[in-house]
Amino acid sequence: MGTFGCRASELLSYLRSVKPKTVILNGDIIDIWAFKKSYFPKEHMRVVKKLLKWSSKIPVYYLTGNHDDALRRYSPSSLGNLQLMDQLVLDIDGKSHWFFHGDIYDATMKNAKWLAKLGGFGYDVLIRLNHMVNAVLLFFGKPRMSFSKKVKDSIKRAVSFVSDFEQTMADIAIHDGHAVVACGHIHQPRIGTVTTPKGTIRYMNTGDWIENMSALEYNEGEWSLYIHERHARVQTPVANVAEEVLAVP
């Protein structure tokens, strides 16, 4: 939130449609890098109010990401049910789940933060252009398109980066004894299995609410991937029920 590309209206619509028992905000919730006092629309504030309302009744974990890394100086801290953390480990149905944004294992973030911020600026410009193009496409009854997704899918190096990121997260999670790792950062929503020389692990990525409009949901012993534009849960169908755990990017 706090950026032009945020699909706050769609996110708010989704949040109003679910009744979670636990909420995990998996990093980059507020873009402090690009934050301007002059730009924080009402819809963005309504999302914040909805999350705060939840935190008065249920646990809400805010995990820090690279775009809101300024909050790490205050982590860990808590205010009632709202907890600010850098990572979270939960035992869910007897399985250790590691929730973590994942940016500190990105070499660009670690060694060239200025380059990552420059890339973030370029990404925001691309999203603005994409928004205008999509407005024209929708006017003519055509489906939306994602510029950044097409770029990522067409560049071998980007595809390799995603694969390397997943392998790294899987290796660390297996080494630490976790059965499931749920991260964000790379904007690639997915539920799957990653196999490394150290073993096999359930890998999940929350995606984002800029292009993919996705979230992870856990209900009745199964994880599912919600894609808002399709109004569907992928992997394990779940419809209009109270989620035990809700994880959003």
C-alpha positions as CSV (number, residue, x, y, z in Angstrom):
1,M,0.0,0.0,0.0
2,G,1.1,3.6,-0.6
3,T,1.9,3.0,-4.2
4,F,-0.1,3.6,-7.4
5,G,-0.1,-0.1,-8.4
6,C,-1.7,-1.5,-5.3
7,R,-5.1,-3.1,-6.0
8,A,-6.5,-1.9,-2.7
9,S,-10.2,-2.1,-3.7
10,E,-9.8,-5.7,-4.8
11,L,-7.9,-6.5,-1.6
12,L,-10.5,-4.9,0.6
13,S,-13.2,-6.9,-1.3
14,Y,-11.3,-10.1,-0.6
15,L,-10.7,-9.3,3.1
16,R,-14.4,-8.7,3.6
17,S,-15.2,-12.0,2.0
18,V,-13.3,-14.2,4.5
19,K,-13.4,-14.8,8.2
20,P,-9.9,-16.0,9.3
21,K,-8.8,-17.1,12.7
22,T,-5.2,-16.1,12.1
23,V,-3.8,-13.6,9.7
24,I,-0.2,-13.4,8.4
25,L,1.0,-10.4,6.4
26,N,4.1,-11.7,4.7
27,G,6.1,-8.5,4.1
28,D,5.9,-5.5,1.7
29,I,2.5,-4.4,3.1
30,I,3.4,-0.7,3.1
31,D,5.9,0.5,0.6
32,I,8.1,2.7,2.8
33,W,10.6,3.1,0.0
34,A,8.1,4.9,-2.2
35,F,5.9,6.3,0.5
36,K,4.7,9.9,0.1
37,K,2.4,11.8,2.5
38,S,0.5,13.1,-0.6
39,Y,-0.4,9.6,-1.8
40,F,-2.3,7.3,0.5
41,P,-5.8,6.9,-0.9
42,K,-8.9,6.2,1.2
43,E,-9.1,2.6,-0.1
44,H,-5.6,2.0,1.2
45,M,-6.6,3.4,4.6
46,R,-9.7,1.2,4.6
47,V,-7.5,-1.9,4.2
48,V,-5.4,-0.7,7.2
49,K,-8.6,-0.2,9.3
50,K,-9.8,-3.7,8.3
51,L,-6.6,-5.3,9.5
52,L,-6.6,-3.3,12.7
53,K,-10.2,-4.3,13.3
54,W,-9.2,-8.0,12.9
55,S,-6.3,-7.5,15.3
56,S,-8.8,-6.6,18.0
57,K,-10.2,-10.1,17.8
58,I,-7.6,-12.5,16.3
59,P,-3.8,-12.8,16.0
60,V,-2.4,-10.7,13.1
61,Y,1.3,-11.2,12.4
62,Y,3.0,-8.4,10.4
63,L,6.2,-9.8,8.9
64,T,8.7,-7.3,7.5
65,G,9.8,-7.3,3.9
66,N,12.4,-5.3,1.9
67,H,9.9,-2.4,1.1
68,D,9.0,-2.0,4.8
69,D,12.4,-3.0,6.2
70,A,12.5,0.3,8.2
71,L,10.2,-1.4,10.6
72,R,12.8,-4.1,11.4
73,R,14.4,-1.8,14.0
74,Y,11.2,-2.1,16.0
75,S,10.9,-5.9,15.6
76,P,9.9,-7.9,17.5
77,S,7.1,-5.9,19.1
78,S,3.4,-6.3,19.8
79,L,0.3,-4.3,20.4
80,G,-2.4,-6.6,21.6
81,N,-3.0,-9.2,19.0
82,L,-1.0,-7.3,16.4
83,Q,2.6,-8.6,16.3
84,L,5.5,-7.1,14.3
85,M,8.1,-9.8,13.5
86,D,10.8,-10.6,10.9
87,Q,9.8,-14.2,10.6
88,L,7.3,-16.6,12.1
89,V,7.3,-20.3,12.9
90,L,3.9,-22.0,13.5
91,D,3.1,-25.6,14.3
92,I,0.0,-26.3,12.1
93,D,-1.5,-29.8,12.4
94,G,1.8,-31.2,13.6
95,K,3.9,-29.7,10.8
96,S,6.4,-26.9,11.3
97,H,5.6,-23.9,9.0
98,W,8.2,-21.2,8.4
99,F,6.7,-17.9,7.2
100,F,9.3,-15.4,6.0
101,H,9.4,-12.7,3.3
102,G,12.8,-13.9,1.9
103,D,14.4,-10.7,0.8
104,I,17.6,-11.2,2.9
105,Y,18.5,-14.2,0.7
106,D,18.3,-12.1,-2.4
107,A,21.9,-11.2,-3.4
108,T,20.8,-7.9,-4.9
109,M,19.1,-6.9,-1.7
110,K,22.0,-7.9,0.4
111,N,24.9,-6.4,-1.6
112,A,23.4,-3.6,-3.8
113,K,20.3,-2.2,-2.1
114,W,20.5,0.9,-4.2
115,L,20.1,-1.2,-7.3
116,A,17.1,-3.0,-5.8
117,K,15.5,0.4,-5.0
118,L,16.2,1.5,-8.6
119,G,14.6,-1.6,-9.8
120,G,11.6,-0.9,-7.5
121,F,11.2,2.5,-9.1
122,G,11.3,1.0,-12.6
123,Y,8.8,-1.6,-11.6
124,D,6.4,1.1,-10.3
125,V,6.7,3.0,-13.6
126,L,6.0,-0.2,-15.5
127,I,2.9,-0.9,-13.3
128,R,1.6,2.7,-14.0
129,L,2.0,2.1,-17.7
130,N,0.4,-1.3,-17.4
131,H,-2.6,0.2,-15.5
132,M,-3.3,2.6,-18.4
133,V,-3.1,-0.1,-21.0
134,N,-5.4,-2.4,-19.0
135,A,-7.9,0.4,-18.7
136,V,-8.1,0.6,-22.5
137,L,-8.2,-3.2,-22.8
138,L,-11.1,-3.4,-20.4
139,F,-13.0,-0.6,-22.2
140,F,-12.8,-2.7,-25.4
141,G,-13.8,-5.9,-23.5
142,K,-10.3,-7.4,-23.7
143,P,-8.7,-9.3,-20.8
144,R,-6.0,-7.7,-18.6
145,M,-2.4,-8.3,-19.3
146,S,0.7,-8.1,-17.1
147,F,3.8,-6.4,-18.6
148,S,6.1,-7.4,-15.7
149,K,4.9,-11.1,-15.8
150,K,5.5,-11.2,-19.6
151,V,9.0,-9.8,-19.0
152,K,9.8,-12.3,-16.2
153,D,8.5,-15.2,-18.2
154,S,10.4,-14.3,-21.3
155,I,13.8,-13.7,-19.8
156,K,15.8,-16.8,-18.9
157,R,17.8,-15.0,-16.2
158,A,14.6,-14.0,-14.4
159,V,13.2,-17.5,-14.6
160,S,16.6,-18.8,-13.2
161,F,16.4,-16.2,-10.4
162,V,12.9,-17.5,-9.3
163,S,14.2,-21.1,-9.4
164,D,17.3,-20.2,-7.4
165,F,15.2,-18.3,-4.8
166,E,12.9,-21.3,-4.3
167,Q,15.9,-23.7,-4.0
168,T,17.6,-21.4,-1.4
169,M,14.4,-21.0,0.7
170,A,13.8,-24.8,0.5
171,D,17.4,-25.6,1.5
172,I,17.3,-23.3,4.6
173,A,13.8,-24.5,5.6
174,I,14.9,-28.2,5.4
175,H,18.1,-27.5,7.3
176,D,16.1,-25.9,10.1
177,G,13.7,-28.8,10.3
178,H,10.5,-27.2,8.8
179,A,8.0,-29.2,6.7
180,V,6.6,-26.1,4.9
181,V,8.0,-22.8,3.9
182,A,5.8,-19.8,2.9
183,C,7.5,-16.7,1.5
184,G,6.9,-13.7,-0.7
185,H,9.3,-11.3,-2.3
186,I,9.4,-12.6,-5.9
187,H,5.7,-12.0,-6.7
188,Q,5.2,-15.5,-8.0
189,P,2.2,-17.1,-6.3
190,R,2.6,-20.9,-6.0
191,I,2.0,-24.0,-4.0
192,G,4.2,-26.9,-4.9
193,T,7.1,-29.1,-3.9
194,V,10.8,-28.3,-4.1
195,T,13.4,-31.0,-4.1
196,T,17.0,-30.3,-3.1
197,P,20.0,-32.5,-2.3
198,K,18.9,-32.0,1.3
199,G,15.4,-33.3,0.8
200,T,11.9,-32.3,-0.3
201,I,9.7,-29.6,1.2
202,R,6.3,-28.0,0.6
203,Y,7.0,-24.6,-0.9
204,M,4.5,-21.8,-1.1
205,N,4.6,-18.2,-2.2
206,T,1.9,-15.6,-1.4
207,G,2.3,-13.6,-4.6
208,D,1.1,-10.0,-4.4
209,W,-1.8,-7.6,-4.7
210,I,-0.4,-5.6,-7.6
211,E,-0.5,-8.0,-10.5
212,N,-1.6,-11.4,-9.2
213,M,-4.0,-10.5,-6.4
214,S,-3.3,-13.7,-4.5
215,A,-3.3,-15.1,-1.0
216,L,-2.7,-18.4,0.7
217,E,-5.5,-19.9,2.8
218,Y,-5.4,-22.9,5.2
219,N,-8.6,-24.7,6.0
220,E,-9.6,-28.2,7.1
221,G,-6.0,-29.5,6.9
222,E,-5.3,-28.1,3.4
223,W,-3.6,-25.1,1.8
224,S,-5.1,-23.4,-1.2
225,L,-4.0,-20.5,-3.4
226,Y,-6.6,-17.8,-3.9
227,I,-6.5,-15.8,-7.1
228,H,-8.9,-12.9,-6.9
229,E,-9.4,-12.2,-10.6
230,R,-10.6,-15.8,-11.0
231,H,-12.5,-15.7,-7.7
232,A,-11.2,-19.2,-7.1
233,R,-9.0,-21.2,-4.8
234,V,-6.3,-23.1,-6.7
235,Q,-4.9,-26.5,-5.5
236,T,-7.6,-27.2,-2.9
237,P,-11.1,-25.8,-3.5
238,V,-12.4,-23.8,-0.5
239,A,-15.6,-21.8,-0.8
240,N,-17.0,-19.3,1.7
241,V,-15.7,-20.8,4.8
242,A,-13.8,-19.5,7.8
243,E,-10.1,-19.9,7.1
244,E,-7.9,-21.2,10.0
245,V,-4.9,-19.3,8.6
246,L,-4.8,-16.5,6.0
247,A,-1.5,-15.4,4.6
248,V,-1.3,-12.4,2.3
249,P,1.8,-10.6,0.8
